Each structure stands twice: as structure tokens, then as C-alpha cells.
Amino acid sequence: MIPTYRPCIGREELDAVQSIFDSRWLGMGEVTRTFELRLEEFLGARRVVAVDRGTAALHLALDALELQAGDEVIVPSLTFVGTIQAIRLTGATPVFCEVDPATLNMAVQDALGRITDKTRVILPVHFGGLPCEMDKLLHAARMRGIRVVEDAAHAFGSRYNGRMIGTLGDLTCFSFDAIKNITCGEGGAVATDSDELANRIARRRCLGIERAIDPTDPARANWQYRVLSHGFRYHMSDINAAIGLAQLEKFPAFQRRKREIVRRYDDAFAKIEGIEPLRHDLEQTCPWAYVVKVYGNRRDAFRAHLQRHGVATLIQFIPNHLQPAFAQCRVELPVTEQLFRQIVSLPLHAEMTDADVETVIRAVHRFFDPPSRNRRRRGLTQKAEP
Ligand SMILES: *Cc1c(COP(=O)(O)O)cnc(C)c1O
């Protein structure tokens, strides 16, 4: 079975973890700090704070803006549930909006139409690695004093009009879970231009503690610390950071390979009328997902067919406005609901071989141009014979 996603890890990550074991410093320390500095360089971001997962990055970003019950956050319904639970953790209300059918990104005009005097944050999700229309969104938000927090879980390493994702909105949240563009095993990060927000996030990821021990010189550590606010236990460990550092070295190769696969898929599927792949921008982005829309109410049959041919697929995602937990935020989103019946994600990961890619392509072609045409012809012949 060809998996939809798969972490690409090897000797380098194992060696990095071994060196952490040897050092006997497993928690957050020097290596996490180094990972943050490397991410700042890579993204061109002023500040990066590493945390233990993407959901924590989102929660801390929203928490740093001091959201409270009654505040509203405009967010696409079509996202991983972590995005929505992070909003709920602050007490704020998610206001679900539509997505653009060509990209599955926030439909910016629709989002702006949902602004009220309670709107504090607009939260786009850069779906599959392709950034949403940030210029339009940032301009509209700034005019109204609304903050933009980006869920860039899919968009690590992508650019928007030449600018790195991580340098655009007020706060940008990344995930480094097992199947994202790079992995730490589990991990996440918040990037921001604001020292004030970065310092707040860094403190609140560690229980609100202003300064714990100095990880670069534990022997001289001061046992005293001050607790300045509420806080969470969301710090990244050096074990995870070491994996992330090794992955960062490999990112250019991951990106090159995934772009190659997407180009091959796009060529192979261009002439099939029953499906439409989402738009990509291979000059600027690192593709994370390869989503196709299947027309004619055949998505589930398509998935079952691929499964029989050894190709695993996923549906990303179940719209959150349909989930029982968010029933009090229910709205009608006809575009999203229609897309939910059409979308399916095909395998895309950097360790796919050319043979894997051709297996997927052959299975897709066989669904739309099945050998049954021959069978039908045979059937006709048989009927004609007696
Ligand atoms: C993966 C993901 C997250 C959450 O990241 P974790 O590291 O798994 O907590 C958030 N939003 C989106 C869109 C994701 O795909």
C-alpha cells in the first residue's frame, strides 16, 4: 500500500537523537535554541519560538493576543480540527467562513463579509502549501485593527509573491508533526516580527516562568524564578529539536522531489475530465498535499478503487462547522459542503519512488478509462453471436 503521507527520516535524524542521549540533556536547552535561530534564518523572521506541536503554536499565538470569551476569530471551516480547538481554548468563538474551490484557501471576500465589531483575529490556513491571498487580507485587516494569525501547518518553506510564509501576518504558526513538510517527531513554532509577542509566547510556553535555568550553563543556574502570568507546558524538547535540525538540512531535497511529483501528476491528470487537481504554484511553494476534486458524485467509488489498487488516500478535512462539538457555531457553508463531497488527497511524500508515482497514475487512469470498455465490446460481440 502506498501511504498518503510518510515521514522521510533516516540515519541523520537517528545520529542527532543519539547525540542528545549522549549529552544527558533531554529537555528544552541549547539545541532547541539553535533550532529557533536556524528557523529565524531560514524564514527571514525576526523571532521564532519553538513549541511541542502546531496546535500549541496556534493556542499560544491567540493567547498572546489576549483573546477572551466573546471575541470572534474568522476561520475556514475546512481545516484540521486543531485549528478550531486552539481558538476554543482561548474562550473565543470561531466564525466559520467559506473557501475558494480552486485552492481550498480562505475565500477572502467571504471572510471579510463576516467581520463584526467582535472580530479580533482572521485566521487563514494555507491549504496544502499554497498561501491564501495575503495582500488583500492583510490590507483589509490592518484598516480595521484586526490581527492576522496564519495556520501555516502545511506551508513551511512556501513563499507568497516572493516573501516567505512566516514574515507576513502578525503571527505565523507551523507544525512539525510526523507528516508535515519537515518533522520533529512532534513539534511546532510561532514566527513573528514582534519582540513583545515573542517574549510573551516564550514565557507562556513554560508555565509563565520568566527565566528558568540557563540551559547553556546549567551548573551556574539560579534556582529562583519569577512567574509573571498564566502559562502552559508547551516547550519543545532538545530531542525533537535535534530531529528538526536534521530535517531542515534536507528540506531543499524534500521540496525538489515533491515539486517533481506534483508536476508529473499534473501532466498525467490534465486530460481526465472527471477530476480536477487543486491549483499549485511550483515556483514559489513547497506542496504539502495533492488534492483532487472528483466530479459526478464518484469520490467514494474513486477512493475505494484506489484502495483496491494499493493506493491510500485521505479526505482532508471534515468541515468543522458540521462537527457536534461546534454546533453552537453552526452556519451554512454550501461551497464547503459541496467540496467536502468531492475532495480526496492522493499520496505525496518525498520518499515516493518513480514506480510509486506511476502506480498512483495508472490506478487513477484505470478508474476513468476502465478495461470495462473492452468488456462491453466483448458483451456486444457475445450478444451478436447467437
Ligand atoms: C497538522 C495541522 C495542525 C496541528 O499541528 P500539530 O502539530 O499536529 O498539533 C494544525 N492545522 C493544520 C491545518 C494541520 O494540518
The ligand as an SDF file (V2000), in Angstrom:
LIG
                    3D

 15 15  0  0  0  0  0  0  0  0999 V2000
   -1.2020   19.4050   11.4210 C   0  0  0  0  0  0  0  0  0  0  0  0
   -2.0770   20.5770   11.4960 C   0  0  0  0  0  0  0  0  0  0  0  0
   -2.2270   21.3330   12.6660 C   0  0  0  0  0  0  0  0  0  0  0  0
   -1.7530   20.8950   14.0170 C   0  0  0  0  0  0  0  0  0  0  0  0
   -0.4520   20.5860   14.1450 O   0  0  0  0  0  0  0  0  0  0  0  0
    0.0120   19.5070   15.2570 P   0  0  0  0  0  0  0  0  0  0  0  0
    1.4940   19.6770   15.2400 O   0  0  0  0  0  0  0  0  0  0  0  0
   -0.4160   18.1600   14.7510 O   0  0  0  0  0  0  0  0  0  0  0  0
   -0.6080   19.8710   16.5510 O   0  0  0  0  0  0  0  0  0  0  0  0
   -2.9610   22.4990   12.6020 C   0  0  0  0  0  0  0  0  0  0  0  0
   -3.5390   22.8960   11.4640 N   0  0  0  0  0  0  0  0  0  0  0  0
   -3.4440   22.2000   10.3290 C   0  0  0  0  0  0  0  0  0  0  0  0
   -4.1200   22.7160    9.1070 C   0  0  0  0  0  0  0  0  0  0  0  0
   -2.7430   20.9940   10.3040 C   0  0  0  0  0  0  0  0  0  0  0  0
   -2.6920   20.2690    9.1790 O   0  0  0  0  0  0  0  0  0  0  0  0
  1  2  1  0
  2  3  1  0
  2 14  2  0
  3  4  1  0
  3 10  2  0
  4  5  1  0
  5  6  1  0
  6  7  2  0
  6  8  1  0
  6  9  1  0
 10 11  1  0
 11 12  2  0
 12 13  1  0
 12 14  1  0
 14 15  1  0
M  END
$$$$
